[in-house]
Every structure is written in structure tokens, then in C-alpha cells.
Amino acid sequence: MLEKCFGNDTLSRSNVFRWHERFRNGRESVEDDKRSGRPSTSKTDENIDKIKEMLSENRKLTIRELAEDLNIAYGSVQDVLVRDLGLRRVAAKLVPKDLNFMQKKDRVEIAKDMISKAESDLTFIKRIITGDETWIYEYDTQSRHQASEWRAPKEPRPKKPRRFQSRKKAMLTVFMDYNGVVHQEFLPEKQGVNKEYYLGVMRRLREAIRQKRPNLWANNSWILHHDNAPAHNAILISEFLTKNNTNTIQQPSNSPDLAPCDFFLFNRLKKPLRGTRYSTREEVMTKSKTALMDIPKIEYQRCFEDWIKRWRKCIAVDGEYFEGDHIDLDE
């Protein structure tokens, strides 16, 4: 009887016994009975369309949530997401601010203006002197990448105690251009960066340009770039710059991704200092100056070339933050 039902198929003893019992109880078909629950195959066009629709409404849905809502297997949902839809789960990246329409528009307009100037004047990018302030700590923690180690597959992960930045710190003001550092100084202790202090910085910067960049000084062709901090935008500073016929360019607000000190210099400066505890403020200042002067000229040049690319990326994404995104500028 069983041979007639299955033809030449080979059955295991357990299967033969199972089917023997079923036929002895009056069964006449070898087809499985319909069972409740999830279907044996749930990767259908209908389910793929449902997953697409659900994700179009909420991209934060998890695989488990999709599987439960559609009553299909977790693995099937995962296969649809990866193989059929070509999606991957990406963690959100922290950004300085949720930009509004006008802020995005301002970023695009300034980026377009900068590109226009760079294309019409090949010396433009090399005449910009940009600067900002940053805190240097007596102890700053290493980044996760710096603390990583090579380990064999079965070796335990390296352990790192949780530590925090020290309260003792010194504020460094730096101005740089295409060829390197033009001026740097530390804020005196118990002094704030106010308009009076920054006016002194501007005067010392001008003297540094006169000594270190005589060609730019001779015909007053250098261009100042700094951010929109209150001290930088004070009327006192504006009057001083106007009086001395200082050329300036705009920096869009809330845009560290478009400021060379933020996207390049400060991280590059602090990297070799992280993970080391310094005993005094004076030692922090000395080591910071050494790390600053150790940055090769070629890295400053790459930074300014990257700045031009960042303006183009800003335009390509309509003023959104773009750090970490793949943007094809050839399209």
C-alpha cells in the first residue's frame, strides 16, 4: 500500500511507521493537513509590498515588530529587508541642531557663494585665514577607536575603565590657513572670551599675518573667516574690521561641518593628547602647542580642499547635515 502511494521514494523507518499508523486509521491521502499559524513560506509579493508600505510610514519598525504585525517568520522578514529591498539598519547620527527651512537655505546660499568665489579666483581658498576657540583638558578620554586592540577570535574584548574629562582645562584660540598655523594663543585663567578680549586677539592676529604671511599683508588680500559666536559678531569687532578694511566671509549658523577648525583641526590636535594625564595647566599648553606644530602642511592643504567638497555636498543635500553620508558629487 505504501509503495503504491509513494512510488520509488525512499522513506525513513520513522516516516514509514507514521504513515502506516495513519492509513490503518482510515486515511487515504498522503497530503499534509492544513495547519493553523504562519504559512510555510511567507516571502510573497504581497508581504513584500506590505513591508514596504509599513516602512514608508515608520522606518524605525524592528524586524520583530514587522514579523508580529504580519504574522510571518522573523527570518522571512529579515530576508525581505536585506535581499529584496536592499535595506540595512543604520543608527541615527547626532547632529548639532534640527535645522529649519531658513537655516538650510542659508547654508546652501553661502556654500554657493563660496564655490562661485573659488571658481572665479584660484587664489581665493589660499587667502582665507580661519579660526576658533576650543578647550584643551588636562585629561581627555581616548575615543573608542583609539582604545581598540587586535585580538584573536576567542580572546576576550579589551576592558577600559570609565573615565571623564578633567575639570581643569585651558582654552586655545587658533587661526590657520592653507599653509598651516598663523596664530595661536591661550586664554588667560579666569578670563572669558568677550568682545574686549577678542578685539585683542584680532590685533595680535593682524601682527602675526604681517610677520608670517607678508604677501597677504602687503596688499591686504587675506580674508577672515570665523563663526557667529557673540564675541566674534560684536559691534566693537565689526567696527575694528571695517576700520582696517578686513575682508570677511560668512559662516552659516549651527554649521561645524562647514568650519575647518571643527571638522578638521581640533580633533586632529587633540587626538595625540587623549588618554594622557597632565599634571599642570602649563604642561597642557606646552603639549598642545607641540601637537599643533606637528601637524604637517599637507594636512592643512587637504583640509581646505575638503572644505570645497563640503560646500558642494551641502548644496547636493539642500542644506541638510551630511557628515557620514555617501554623496556622489559626479551626478
KAQUI-V886178 format. One record per helix or strand of 2 or more residues. SS is the DSSP state (A for helix, B for strand). FROM is the first residue (numbers start at 0). TO is the last residue. Records with the same first field share a line. If there is no record, write none. Layout:
SS=FROM-TO + FROM-TO
This chain:
A=1-5 + 12-23 + 44-56 + 62-69 + 73-83 + 100-119 + 124-126 + 194-211 + 213-217 + 234-242 + 255-257 + 259-270 + 280-292 + 296-315
B=127-136 + 168-176 + 179-185 + 222-224 + 246-247
